[in-house]
């Protein structure tokens, strides 16, 4: 796992397997304010502001 592009509103992790992504979803729970995305081993967690 590689961590990169850390910003106040976004975190990106690289080289994440699908199983690791599913574990992250489980750990973060269903009631979270952040949005999550996964695309070809890249995980992104970001906060939307209204």
PyMOL CGO cylinders between C-alpha atoms (Angstrom):
from pymol import cmd
from pymol.cgo import CYLINDER

trace = [
    CYLINDER, 0.00, 0.00, 0.00, 1.30, 3.44, -0.94, 0.3, 1, 1, 1, 1, 1, 1,
    CYLINDER, 1.30, 3.44, -0.94, -0.11, 6.65, 0.54, 0.3, 1, 1, 1, 1, 1, 1,
    CYLINDER, -0.11, 6.65, 0.54, 0.04, 9.76, -1.58, 0.3, 1, 1, 1, 1, 1, 1,
    CYLINDER, 0.04, 9.76, -1.58, -1.65, 13.06, -2.37, 0.3, 1, 1, 1, 1, 1, 1,
    CYLINDER, -1.65, 13.06, -2.37, -2.71, 13.90, 1.16, 0.3, 1, 1, 1, 1, 1, 1,
    CYLINDER, -2.71, 13.90, 1.16, -4.89, 17.01, 1.36, 0.3, 1, 1, 1, 1, 1, 1,
    CYLINDER, -4.89, 17.01, 1.36, -7.30, 18.25, 3.98, 0.3, 1, 1, 1, 1, 1, 1,
    CYLINDER, -7.30, 18.25, 3.98, -10.28, 17.06, 1.94, 0.3, 1, 1, 1, 1, 1, 1,
    CYLINDER, -10.28, 17.06, 1.94, -8.81, 13.97, 0.20, 0.3, 1, 1, 1, 1, 1, 1,
    CYLINDER, -8.81, 13.97, 0.20, -6.69, 10.88, 0.87, 0.3, 1, 1, 1, 1, 1, 1,
    CYLINDER, -6.69, 10.88, 0.87, -5.53, 8.54, -1.87, 0.3, 1, 1, 1, 1, 1, 1,
    CYLINDER, -5.53, 8.54, -1.87, -4.01, 5.10, -1.35, 0.3, 1, 1, 1, 1, 1, 1,
    CYLINDER, -4.01, 5.10, -1.35, -2.36, 3.15, -4.15, 0.3, 1, 1, 1, 1, 1, 1,
    CYLINDER, -2.36, 3.15, -4.15, -1.85, -0.59, -4.66, 0.3, 1, 1, 1, 1, 1, 1,
    CYLINDER, -1.85, -0.59, -4.66, -4.95, -1.53, -2.64, 0.3, 1, 1, 1, 1, 1, 1,
    CYLINDER, -4.95, -1.53, -2.64, -6.47, -4.93, -3.36, 0.3, 1, 1, 1, 1, 1, 1,
    CYLINDER, -6.47, -4.93, -3.36, -10.22, -5.44, -3.62, 0.3, 1, 1, 1, 1, 1, 1,
    CYLINDER, -10.22, -5.44, -3.62, -10.11, -7.36, -0.32, 0.3, 1, 1, 1, 1, 1, 1,
    CYLINDER, -10.11, -7.36, -0.32, -8.33, -4.44, 1.37, 0.3, 1, 1, 1, 1, 1, 1,
    CYLINDER, -8.33, -4.44, 1.37, -10.95, -2.07, -0.03, 0.3, 1, 1, 1, 1, 1, 1,
    CYLINDER, -10.95, -2.07, -0.03, -13.75, -4.23, 1.36, 0.3, 1, 1, 1, 1, 1, 1,
    CYLINDER, -13.75, -4.23, 1.36, -12.00, -4.27, 4.75, 0.3, 1, 1, 1, 1, 1, 1,
    CYLINDER, -12.00, -4.27, 4.75, -11.75, -0.46, 4.67, 0.3, 1, 1, 1, 1, 1, 1,
    CYLINDER, -11.75, -0.46, 4.67, -15.48, -0.23, 3.93, 0.3, 1, 1, 1, 1, 1, 1,
    CYLINDER, -15.48, -0.23, 3.93, -16.22, -2.51, 6.86, 0.3, 1, 1, 1, 1, 1, 1,
    CYLINDER, -16.22, -2.51, 6.86, -13.92, -0.58, 9.20, 0.3, 1, 1, 1, 1, 1, 1,
    CYLINDER, -13.92, -0.58, 9.20, -15.36, 2.81, 8.21, 0.3, 1, 1, 1, 1, 1, 1,
    CYLINDER, -15.36, 2.81, 8.21, -18.96, 1.65, 8.59, 0.3, 1, 1, 1, 1, 1, 1,
    CYLINDER, -18.96, 1.65, 8.59, -22.06, 2.56, 6.63, 0.3, 1, 1, 1, 1, 1, 1,
    CYLINDER, -22.06, 2.56, 6.63, -22.77, 5.93, 8.26, 0.3, 1, 1, 1, 1, 1, 1,
    CYLINDER, -22.77, 5.93, 8.26, -19.83, 8.08, 7.22, 0.3, 1, 1, 1, 1, 1, 1,
    CYLINDER, -19.83, 8.08, 7.22, -19.62, 11.63, 5.92, 0.3, 1, 1, 1, 1, 1, 1,
    CYLINDER, -19.62, 11.63, 5.92, -16.78, 10.90, 3.51, 0.3, 1, 1, 1, 1, 1, 1,
    CYLINDER, -16.78, 10.90, 3.51, -17.22, 9.58, -0.02, 0.3, 1, 1, 1, 1, 1, 1,
    CYLINDER, -17.22, 9.58, -0.02, -15.19, 6.56, -1.11, 0.3, 1, 1, 1, 1, 1, 1,
    CYLINDER, -15.19, 6.56, -1.11, -14.02, 5.45, -4.53, 0.3, 1, 1, 1, 1, 1, 1,
    CYLINDER, -14.02, 5.45, -4.53, -12.01, 2.49, -5.83, 0.3, 1, 1, 1, 1, 1, 1,
    CYLINDER, -12.01, 2.49, -5.83, -10.57, 2.12, -9.32, 0.3, 1, 1, 1, 1, 1, 1,
    CYLINDER, -10.57, 2.12, -9.32, -7.92, -0.39, -10.40, 0.3, 1, 1, 1, 1, 1, 1,
    CYLINDER, -7.92, -0.39, -10.40, -6.07, -0.64, -7.07, 0.3, 1, 1, 1, 1, 1, 1,
    CYLINDER, -6.07, -0.64, -7.07, -6.47, 3.07, -6.22, 0.3, 1, 1, 1, 1, 1, 1,
    CYLINDER, -6.47, 3.07, -6.22, -8.58, 3.99, -3.19, 0.3, 1, 1, 1, 1, 1, 1,
    CYLINDER, -8.58, 3.99, -3.19, -9.79, 7.55, -2.67, 0.3, 1, 1, 1, 1, 1, 1,
    CYLINDER, -9.79, 7.55, -2.67, -11.55, 8.96, 0.38, 0.3, 1, 1, 1, 1, 1, 1,
    CYLINDER, -11.55, 8.96, 0.38, -12.80, 12.51, 0.08, 0.3, 1, 1, 1, 1, 1, 1,
    CYLINDER, -12.80, 12.51, 0.08, -14.95, 14.94, 1.98, 0.3, 1, 1, 1, 1, 1, 1,
    CYLINDER, -14.95, 14.94, 1.98, -17.54, 16.97, 0.14, 0.3, 1, 1, 1, 1, 1, 1,
    CYLINDER, -17.54, 16.97, 0.14, -18.37, 20.45, 1.33, 0.3, 1, 1, 1, 1, 1, 1,
    CYLINDER, -18.37, 20.45, 1.33, -21.70, 22.11, 0.75, 0.3, 1, 1, 1, 1, 1, 1,
]
cmd.load_cgo(trace, "trace")
